Amino acid sequence: MNTYSVKEVLSTDLLHKDVIVNGWVRSYRSNRFIALNDGSTINNIQCVVNFEEFDDELLKQINTGAALKISGTLVESQGKGQQVEIQVKEIFVHGGADPDTYPIQPKKHSLEFLRSKAHLRVRTNTFAAIMRVRSALSFAIHLYFQKNGFHYVHTPVITGSDAEGAGEMFRVSTLDMKNTPLTEDGEVDYSEDFFGKETHLTVSGQLEGEAYAMGLGKIYTFGPTFRAENSNTSRHLSEFWMIEPEVAFNDLDANMDLAEDFIKEVINYALENCKDDLEFLQQRLLDEEKSKPAAERSDMPLIEKLKFVSENTFKRVSYTEAIDILRNSKPNKKKKFKYLIDEWGADLQSEHERYLVEKHFKCPVILFDYPAQIKAFYMRLNEDEKTVRAMDVLFPGIGEIVGGSQREERLDVLKEKIKALNLSEEELWWYLELRKFGSATHSGFGLGFERLVLFTTGMGNIRDVIPFPRTPQNAEF
């Protein structure tokens, strides 16, 4: 007798054959019907027990959450809700689950409650579906870059530089916090630390990625990044995953082409390979929104929204044009925006980005040529010396999902920008050397993976699309 996954049993022609399946009990009713799931699919396999043929002590161990091995014959189902079921011949209990203490019982649980049970929440339909979609998206990302000639580069998690200039970084140190060595000036003496200097967890692999793009041509990183900003919101995590391609000889236009093509293909992969999970998540969202006021409901169902992105050409709009549109918009004139747009140079908020996508253009939008003062030092300065060759990709329901730029390849301009921002030229010596030896136009972007998963699954809180979320005051698991 062969062992199969639940997905294989439900989708393969095994009718009237003996099969073995392993999984966890989702429900057990009438002392007869076991709904078993092993995580391979959103769908359970119904296992039918003739209780008169089994020992009572064994049957008492069959509770929600228990891990079982079931052997039996796959037959056509006599009941509603499933095409096939297993007529059970043998049951082996791998591990029981006390019904008085197992917290994931077959009833509706709040997302807040499930976050407190992050080690068990993947046993629910919602979180199992999210994590299968997350896995598929992760594979699709590697698939896209590998088939398009990109090389996968692992950039450091521990770094001495701050790519964003944000200053909100986690410090990495082996110094004794109770007896910290100090310099003559009373500052922490990092020369006695493990690396001999102050180091942090990375906020981005971009700078190191640029170095490798300038030798390998086309590279991408896909790894964990860290931000120590104290943002307790539904859009922020302290630890998240970032996809960052960098391409030598690409200008901003080619960078925008790459971002659009990449996003469309990755979302299409999910649409083609996660149908059951996306249909379940779409229905979950529809059910959840029934209790919301009409104004707060999504304009379109989840799958339609994904197709809206994958099938529409992204509208490309300059920052200056976007500011004019926003300044003259009804929400701005009637003071409906929380952050009113008064003048050129404003840093756009999510409400502005969503207005452009959902109300004005009614398609995904790429904004480009942002004011230099609100963007990072490494972005290429335009001839007007006021704007930089930056671009953001804006999505419905979420706002910015991708941020990127053409990088500043001119040594003298880059030095001036570093000086103006009081950044350390000494710390960035190697980055500056890239502009001395064979410098060329190059571009790249960053995509926060969790934001992509958030959009694709229709979830409302970023803490629900990563297995063990790291947020301020929360590193329990």
N, C-alpha and C positions, 0 to 999 in steps of 0.2 A: 504494500500500500504506500503510495507516494504522498509527500507533504506538499501542500500548496498554500499560497497566500489567499486571503479572502477575495482579493481582486481577481486572481486567476480562477478561482472556483466560480465566481459570478460571471466571468466573461469567456471562459474556455469551454469547449465542447466536452465536458466530463460527465454528461448525464448518464446515470445508471452505473457509474464507476465508483469504486471505493476510494475515499480520500481521507487525508489527515489534515486538519487545520489547527493552528494555535492562535490564541488571542485572549482578549479580556472581555469579560461579560459586561455588556451594556445594560441588559435587562434580563430578568428571568420571571416569567409569568405563568400562572396556572400550573405550577410544578411540572411544566411540560415544554415550554418554548424558551430557548436560550437565544438571545441576540448577541452574536459574537463579532468582534471587530479587532483587527490586528494592526490598524494604522495604514494599510495599503490603499484604502479607498474610503470614501464617505459612507458607503453602503455597508450594512451588516449582513452576515449570513445567518439565516434562521436555522437553528439546530433543534430537531424535534425529538424529545425524550419520552420513551414509554416508561414512566416512573415505576411501574410494577416490576420491571426487569432490573432495577438498580437499587443498591443498598440505600436505606434512608440516611445513614450517616454521611455517605458520599453526596447525596442530593442537598443536604443541609449546608454543604460547603460552597454550593453554587449561588453566589451573591454578586451583586453589581461590583465590578472592580476585580473580581477573582480572575486569575490567569489559568486557562484550561488548554488541554490538548484533547481534541475530539476526533474520533475515528467513526466513519460511517459511510453510507451510500448517498450520493447526490441524486435526488429525484425531483420531478416536477412538483411545484408547490400546490397544495389544495386550497390554501388560503389566499387572501388578498395582500398586496403590498410587495410580493416577491415572486419571481418566476421559478426559482429553484430553492430547495432546502436540503438539509442533511438529515437523513434518518439515522439517529445516533446508535452506534453499537458499543463504543467504549468511551469512557471519560476518565481523564487523568487530571488531577488538580495540581498545577505547578505551584500555586500559592494562593491562599485564601485572602479575603478582604472582609473584615468585621463590619457588618452593616450598621452597627451602632456608632462606629468611628470613621468609616470611609466617607470623605466629604463630598465626593463627586457622584451623588445619587442622581437617578434619572428624573430630574426636574429642572426648571429654569434657574440658573445662577446668574447673579450680576457679574459684570466684568470686573468690578472692584473686588468682589469676593474672590474671583478666580485669580486675580493678580497676587493675592495673598497665598495662593496655592499653586505658584508657578511651576512647581515640580510635578503637579498632577493635572494641570489644566489641559495639557495636550491629549488627555483621555476624552475630552469633550469633542463633539462634532465641529464646533466653531474653530477651536484652536488647532485641531488636527488638519482641517481644511486650509487654514492660514499657513501652517507650516509646510504643507505639501506644495502650496502655491509658491511660498518663499523658496523652497528647494528647486522648483522648476525654473523660477526666475533666475536663480543663481547659476544654474546649468546653462540657461539661455544666454546669459552674459558672457560666460567663457566661450560658448559655441560661436557667438557672433564675432568676438575678437579673434579667436583662433582661425576661423575660416576666412577672415579678412586680413590675415598676415601680421597681426599684432603679436608681440612677445609679452608674456606674463612676467612681471617683475615684482619681487617682494621687497618693498621699501621698509626701512627701520621702524619699529614700534617705539624705540627709545631714541630721542633726538636731542641735539643741542641747539636747534634752530626752531623758530616759530614762523611757519609758512604764512600765517594769516596776519601776523602782527597784532593779534588780539590780546595776548597776555593772559588769557584764561586757560592755563595749562596745568595738568597734574604733574607735580614734581616727583622725580624718581631719585631716591637717595637711600644709602645704607648708613648714614650718619646716626649716631646715638642721639635721639631727640631729648634725652634727659641730660646729656652732657655734650652739647653741640660745640665743635671747635670754632673759635672766632678769630678774625684777623685783628690787627692792631687798631683798626677803625671800628671794631665792634660788629662787623658784618660776618655772616656765616662763611667759614673758610672751606669753600668747595674743593680746594686743592687736595684736601684730605678725604674727599668722598670717593666712591668706587671708580668713577670715570675721570676724576681729577678736575671736574668742572660741573657747573649746574646743568642738569639734564631733565627732560620732561617726556611724558607720553605724547606721541605725535598727534597733531590736529589735522595733518594732511600729508600724504606721500608725494605731493606735487613737485616740490623742489628736487627731490632725489629722482623722481620720474622724469623730469626734464633732462637731467644728466644722462639718463640711459636712453632717452629718445634721441639725444644728440650723438648716439653711437649705434643704436639698433634701428633707428628710423621711426618705428611705430611700436609703442609699448602701452600696457595698461596695468594698473594696480587694482587690487580688490582685497581690502583688508580692514582691520579694525582701526578706528580713530577715536580720539577722546577730547571732550571739551569740559572744562571745569566751571562753566558758567552756571550760576544758580537759577536756572530757568525751570520752574515746575509747571510746565505746560503740556498740552496734548501733542505738541509738535517737536519736543526736544528730548534728547537722551544724552547722558554723559558718556556713554560708550555706544558707538554705532559703526556700521560698515560703509565704506566709501568705494565707489568705482571711479577711477581717474585715468582716462587715456591721455597720452601726450604724443603728438605727431610732429616730427621734423618736417620743415618746408610747407606746413599748412598755415594759411592765413585765417582770418576770422570767418570768412565766407565758407571755407572748407570745413572749419570747426563746427559751424552751424549745420552744415550738410551732414556731418558725421553724427552729431547729437540727434538730429531728427531721424535719420535712418536707423540708428541704434535703438532708440526708444520704441519706434514702431515695430521693429522686428522682435524685440524682447517681449513686448505686450502681445503681439500676434502668437508667439510661442505659447504663452500662457493660455490664450483663448483656444488654441488648438489642442493643448495637452492637459488642461485642467478643467474641462467642461463640467464635470459633476460637481467639483468643489466650487467653481464660480457660480453655478446655478444655485447651489445651496446658500452661498454667501449673499447672492442677490436676493433670494427669498427672505433671508434673515434680515437684510437691510430694509426691505419693503415692510416686513412685519414690525420692525423697530420704528419706522417712520410714521406708521399709522397713528401713533400717539402724539406726534409732533404737530404744531401748527403748520398749515399749508406752506407758509413762507419759508419755513426751515427745512422743508423736504427737498431731496435731490431733484434736479430738473429732469433727469433721465435715469432709468435703471442701470445697475452696475455694468452689465455686459454691453449695453448700448453706449455707455460712457467710455468704456475701453475701446470699442470700435470707433467712436467719435475721434479718439486720439490717433488710432492706427490708420484710419482711412482718410483723414483730413490733412491737407497741406498746411504746415505751420505758417502762420502769418508773421512776417519779419517787419518790425517797427522800431525806429530809432527811439531812444529815451526821450529826446526832445519832442518828437511827435506824440509820444505817449503822454507826456506832461500836458501838452496842449489839449489832448482829448480829455484827460482827467480834470483839468482845471475848468473846462467848459461843460463837464458832465452834470446831470441833474443831481446825483447824490452829493457832489461837491458844492454846487450852488445852493442846494437846500440844506446844507450842513448835516447830511446823513452819514458821511464818512467820519469815523472816529478821528482820523488824522487828515485834516483838510490840506489840499494842495494849493499853495499860494504862489509859489515861485519855482523856477528852474533850480535844480540842485537838491530837491527833496529826495530823501531815501524812501523808495516805494515800500508800502506795507502790503500784507497779504490781501487786505480788502481792495486795494487799488489793482493789484495783479489779477485778482479774481474778476473784478469788474471788466477789465480789458478782455479777458478770455470768455467769460460767460455772458456778458451783456452787450459789449460793444462789437467785438469781432466774431464771437460765436464759433471760435475754433482755437486750438492751441496757438500760443504766441511766443515768438522769440524777440525779446528786447535787446538792443545793442547800442554801443557808443554811450556809455554812462559817464557822468561827471567823475573826473579823476579823484576828487576829494573824498568820495564815498566808496572808492574801490582800493584794492590791495596794490602794494608797491610794484609788483612784478608785471602789471598789465601795461601793454604798449600804449604810449602816449600818442594821440592823434596830432595832426598838423596844427589844429586849432589850439593845442596846448591846454585845453579845458576838459576834453573828454578822452577816454581810453577805449581801446578795442576789446571791450567786455561784452558778454552776452549772458542772458538768463532765459531759460525755457520755462514758460508758465503753463500750468495745467488747470482744468476746471476742478473746483472743489478743494484745491490744495495750494494754488499759487506757485511760487518758484519751486521747481524740482531739480533743475540743473543750473549750475553757475560755471562759467568758463571765460576764457579770453585768449587773444593772441598775446604771447609773452613779449616782454621788452627785450629785444635782442641787442640793443645798442649799449655798449659799456658805459659811455659817458652819461647817457640819459638815466640809466639804471643807478649809477652812482649818485647822481643828483637827487633822485627820488628817495634813495636810502638815507641820504644825508638830511633831507627835508623832514623825514619821519623819525629822525633820531634813532634809526636802527643801527646795529653794529656791523660795520664793514668787515671788521676782523672775523666775526662769526660767519659771515657769508662769503669768505674769501674764495671758497671752491665754486660757489654759485657764480661769482663774478668772473672767475677764470673761464667758465663756459663761454663767456662773451669775448674772451681774448683769443681763444683757439678754435677757429672754424665755426664762428657764430653764424646763425641763419634764422630766418623766420620760423617760428614754431608755435603751436597752439595746443590747448587741451581744455578739459572741463572736469568737473566733479559732480557726481550723482550720489546723493545719500540713499543707500540701498533701502533703508527702512521706509523712506518716503515713497519710493517706488512700490514697495509691498503694501503700504498703507493705501495708495491710490488703487492698486490692482485688486485688493480684497474688499475695498469699501469700508474699512474699519475707521473709527473716529479718533482713536488714540494710539499714538506711536508705540506706547508700552505694550500694546497687544499684538504687535507684529514681529517681535524679537523674543526668543525663548526666555531669557532672564534679564529683564530691563534694569539698567543702571541709571538711577536718577538721584537728585539731591536727597540725602538721608535714607537712601535705599540701596543696599548691596547685600541683601539677606541670603540670597541663594548662591 
